[in-house]
Every structure is written in structure tokens, then in C-alpha cells.
Amino acid sequence: MLILGAGEVRAVLDTAQQDVLTAVRTAYELHARGLTAVPHSVFLRFPDDDRNRIIALPAYLGGQHPVSGVKWVSSFPGNISRGLDRASAAIILNSMESGAPEVFLEASAISARRTAAGAALAAATLSSSTPDTGVTLLGCGLINFEVLTYLRTALPSIDTVTLYDLDATRAESFADKALARWPELKIDVAQRAEDALTAHKLVCLATTASTPHLGTEYCRPGTLVLHLSLRDLTAESVLSSVNIVDDADHVCRAATSLHLAEQQTGHRDFITSSIGEILVSGKPYVRDEDTLTVFSPFGLGCLDLAVADLVRREALARGLGASLPGFLPSGEQLFA
Ligand SMILES: NC(=O)c1ccc[n+]([C@@H]2O[C@H](COP(=O)([O-])OP(=O)(O)OC[C@H]3O[C@@H](n4cnc5c(N)ncnc54)[C@H](O)[C@@H]3O)[C@@H](O)[C@H]2O)c1
């Protein structure tokens, strides 16, 4: 058993943005080609507690180097006020020969960065006829910081950022951190969500809202909304937009805005395509300049495996991590 802690995982990921983007792209393409298995995630919730949850995402990713395993990711929003990250995660990778668990990784960075890479890839793929130079980030937490990091690689034309958060101190400290890292960026903090939505034709929603609170009437025609938090937009906004998803069966669940839109209409005809189908088609995609495009990724476990496998390979090459040789039973113990 190889054990990779947070520091080792981050050491690999910090220098591997392009590789993460490629791994996520390949995972979306394999998914579109039917070469993955992604059972529905299981949500563990607690009695008398509608805030905290832990989700299991088992998955298989085929292709050149098949990999299987599970991500176990928790969301405890109250952590933020205690100075901790909202989410924590671990991934187990299993051997495709014996099924035995063989790698155990701290996975909060894997989870956040595969989400950000997916969003940045979507922004680059669902392109505007005029290149995006600005982005609005609504919700100034860890995920949108990673999104900005990955947008810097996938869409280097972006030089202006508008921030909005219900908690103004979160927006201000995000701005400080971003300027410290990228002094060349123009960053402003909007006082109202409406102003932030109007500012740019690329918008990323990564809030912790659990019920829809946002219409898209303030967005300019041709805007791409990366709807990572999945429950911000009203069903009406979803229904009036071009909708691209990662997987319709996954995203129309768990009271997401698309799930509500499906319940309202009784169908899923409002979903145009999946990002994997668009990538596999090989045809350049230009988004409709007269309407809004909404990308809603539920977050597929096969993306986590793709990035975890990349980390495993690189960690082995660099000799990182601790090995625990006695973790698995020996053959004699099995039959004793
Ligand atoms: N789709 C995916 O694959 C995927 C993967 C990981 C995380 N997520 C989602 O991304 C979201 C953000 O995660 P995070 O780790 O950055 O959380 P976080 O708690 O670090 O940050 C969320 C921020 O949103 C702000 N916020 C809450 N409601 C708001 C509102 N109505 N308007 C503006 N700001 C608001 C909060 O004040 C907070 O600063 C979560 O909902 C999480 O579930 C999605």
C-alpha cells in the first residue's frame, strides 16, 4: 500500500497544471465513448443536519491505463468559520488485477483541481466568437481560486476579474491572495451580485447555496456560466439557456437546478450536449451569442481517478509517499 499525504499530492499537482487539464480532458472523452463506469454517488447525511454531508464516488476509468477506485469527500460548511477548508477528501485506488486497494491519497487538492480543470477546459472549449478577457467569480472560496488558477493556463487572454461573495471579507481576502500571486491581473470586488453578473461574459458560480437564488437576467447575451455549485440558478434560467453537462443522468439528481428544471417540465430536452461529446466530435464549438450557455458538471468520479492516477505515477517516479508493506494480508493469512 502506497500512502500519499496532502503535501506530497500538492507537490506533484503544483507543477502539473497542463497534465491535469489533459487528464481531465481524456477522462471526459473516455466517458463520452462509454469507456468509464460511474455509478451514482452516495450521499451520507446526518439526522437533524441539512448542512453537512459525505459523498462516495466510486468509478472506473478505461483507456490505456485502466484505473478503479473511490473518492470519499465531505462538505462541512461550518469549517470555514473555524478557519478550516469546507471540504476534505480521500481516494483509494484499487488494483485492476486483484481488486486490492493499493494507493491511499489525501484528495482535497485532487478534488478541487479536477473541478477547476474541468471548468477551465469547458471555458476554453465553449468559446466565444470574441475571446474572453474577463471573468466573474461568484463565491470566493477555494474552488473559485482554483478555477482562476486553471483559467490562467487554459485561457491566458483573461486579465480582468470581478469578484462577489455574500461575505465581503471573503471577497476581499480572495482579491488580496490573487493579487499577491498574479500582480498583473485587474481585480475588483462588486458590491452586488447583479453588477458582477453584468461585468463579463464568462461567469463561474462556486457558492454554497443549496436552493436557487439567481436569475440570469443580468448576464449579457453570449455569456457562459460555469455552474459548478449546481444549485444557484433558477429552473427558469436553466430552461432559457443552452445547457451543456458532464452527464445528464448524474446532474439531474440531488435537487440541482437542472433536476428542478426536469421536474418542472417532465423532460430533459433542455440539455443540448455533454462536454465529452463536444470534445470527441473534434469540431470547434462557438457558443450562441444571442443566448446564455450554462455548463453544469455534477463532478464525475472518473475525473478524480484520472488525476489520482497521474499523482500516483509521478509520486512513484519521484519516490514520494510512504509504503506500508504489511497493510494487505499475505496469502497464508487469507487461508489460515
Ligand atoms: N460540480 C463539482 O464537481 C464540484 C466539485 C467541488 C465543489 N463543488 C461546489 O463548489 C462550491 C464551492 O466550494 P468551495 O470549496 O469553494 O466552498 P467555500 O465554502 O470555500 O466557498 C463558498 C463561498 O460561497 C459564498 N457564498 C455562499 N452563498 C453565496 C451566495 N448566495 N452568493 C455569493 N456567495 C455565496 C460563501 O460566503 C463562501 O465564501 C460548493 O457548492 C461545492 O459543492 C462542485
The ligand as a Tripos MOL2 file, in Angstrom:
@<TRIPOS>MOLECULE
LIG
   44    48     1     0     0
SMALL
NO_CHARGES

@<TRIPOS>ATOM
      1 N1        -19.5260   20.3450   -9.5140 N.am      1 LIG1
      2 C1        -18.4370   19.8790   -8.9520 C.2       1 LIG1
      3 O1        -17.7730   18.9700   -9.4590 O.2       1 LIG1
      4 C2        -17.9540   20.4550   -7.6470 C.ar      1 LIG1
      5 C3        -16.7750   19.9720   -7.0600 C.ar      1 LIG1
      6 C4        -16.3130   20.5650   -5.8840 C.ar      1 LIG1
      7 C5        -17.0500   21.5810   -5.2830 C.ar      1 LIG1
      8 N2        -18.2200   21.9870   -5.8660 N.ar      1 LIG1
      9 C6        -19.0400   23.0190   -5.2390 C.3       1 LIG1
     10 O2        -18.3760   24.2780   -5.2970 O.3       1 LIG1
     11 C7        -18.9390   25.1020   -4.2800 C.3       1 LIG1
     12 C8        -17.8540   25.9600   -3.6440 C.3       1 LIG1
     13 O3        -16.9510   25.1520   -2.9270 O.3       1 LIG1
     14 P1        -15.7900   25.8370   -2.0400 P.3       1 LIG1
     15 O4        -14.9630   24.7160   -1.5230 O.co2     1 LIG1
     16 O5        -15.1470   26.9200   -2.7900 O.co2     1 LIG1
     17 O6        -16.6570   26.4290   -0.8500 O.3       1 LIG1
     18 P2        -16.2510   27.5720    0.1830 P.3       1 LIG1
     19 O7        -17.1340   27.3750    1.3660 O.co2     1 LIG1
     20 O8        -14.7790   27.6200    0.3380 O.co2     1 LIG1
     21 O9        -16.6860   28.9200   -0.5720 O.3       1 LIG1
     22 C9        -18.0060   29.1880   -0.9220 C.3       1 LIG1
     23 C10       -18.2110   30.6960   -0.8770 C.3       1 LIG1
     24 O10       -19.5060   30.9910   -1.3880 O.3       1 LIG1
     25 C11       -20.0280   32.0800   -0.6530 C.3       1 LIG1
     26 N3        -21.4640   32.1230   -0.8370 N.ar      1 LIG1
     27 C12       -22.4040   31.3230   -0.2880 C.ar      1 LIG1
     28 N4        -23.6280   31.6620   -0.7640 N.ar      1 LIG1
     29 C13       -23.4350   32.6830   -1.6300 C.ar      1 LIG1
     30 C14       -24.3040   33.4420   -2.4550 C.ar      1 LIG1
     31 N5        -25.6240   33.2320   -2.4760 N.pl3     1 LIG1
     32 N6        -23.7740   34.4160   -3.2310 N.ar      1 LIG1
     33 C15       -22.4330   34.6480   -3.2150 C.ar      1 LIG1
     34 N7        -21.5600   33.9590   -2.4610 N.ar      1 LIG1
     35 C16       -22.0630   32.9810   -1.6790 C.ar      1 LIG1
     36 C17       -19.5720   31.8110    0.7700 C.3       1 LIG1
     37 O11       -19.6020   33.0020    1.5660 O.3       1 LIG1
     38 C18       -18.1560   31.2930    0.5430 C.3       1 LIG1
     39 O12       -17.1990   32.3180    0.5780 O.3       1 LIG1
     40 C19       -19.6850   24.1700   -3.3160 C.3       1 LIG1
     41 O13       -21.0720   24.3000   -3.5090 O.3       1 LIG1
     42 C20       -19.2530   22.7950   -3.7520 C.3       1 LIG1
     43 O14       -20.2350   21.8010   -3.5100 O.3       1 LIG1
     44 C21       -18.6660   21.4610   -7.0310 C.ar      1 LIG1
@<TRIPOS>BOND
     1     1     2 1
     2     2     3 2
     3     2     4 1
     4     4     5 ar
     5     4    44 ar
     6     5     6 ar
     7     6     7 ar
     8     7     8 ar
     9     8     9 1
    10     8    44 ar
    11     9    10 1
    12     9    42 1
    13    10    11 1
    14    11    12 1
    15    11    40 1
    16    12    13 1
    17    13    14 1
    18    14    15 2
    19    14    16 1
    20    14    17 1
    21    17    18 1
    22    18    19 2
    23    18    20 1
    24    18    21 1
    25    21    22 1
    26    22    23 1
    27    23    24 1
    28    23    38 1
    29    24    25 1
    30    25    26 1
    31    25    36 1
    32    26    27 ar
    33    26    35 ar
    34    27    28 ar
    35    28    29 ar
    36    29    30 ar
    37    29    35 ar
    38    30    31 1
    39    30    32 ar
    40    32    33 ar
    41    33    34 ar
    42    34    35 ar
    43    36    37 1
    44    36    38 1
    45    38    39 1
    46    40    41 1
    47    40    42 1
    48    42    43 1
@<TRIPOS>SUBSTRUCTURE
     1 LIG1         1 GROUP 0 **** ****
